[in-house]
Amino acid sequence: MSDHSEFQNHSHSSSDFEPAGMQDTSFDVLEFRLQDLENRIQHLKANAPLPWPSSREKIFDAALDLRVKVDAVRWMLRVSKHLSGPARDRVILTIANSLAQLEKAVEPAVRAA
């Protein structure tokens, strides 16, 4: 089982993503990007502790939201290692796109912290 998948990504044409064409989606590169994201959001301050579930008050914590999303991407990466063929390629594409979107979202938050 190879740890490298190549595919065409035409889902985004924004300059924030790599140009349409072949992306480097080796597990090492994806894991490095994921670890970099975790390091960058580690220092973001979380809001006050969440209220009890019975409370009607809703608190949005952007730092917690980012941490949960990064953790979800980490789990997708773990699962993708056990897949093969088109299923693996679809999951890897989702991971690459999710990482690009999270990296874009984290940048302003890190600058503000």
Helices and strands as residue ranges (DSSP letters): H 27-41, H 62-80, H 85-112
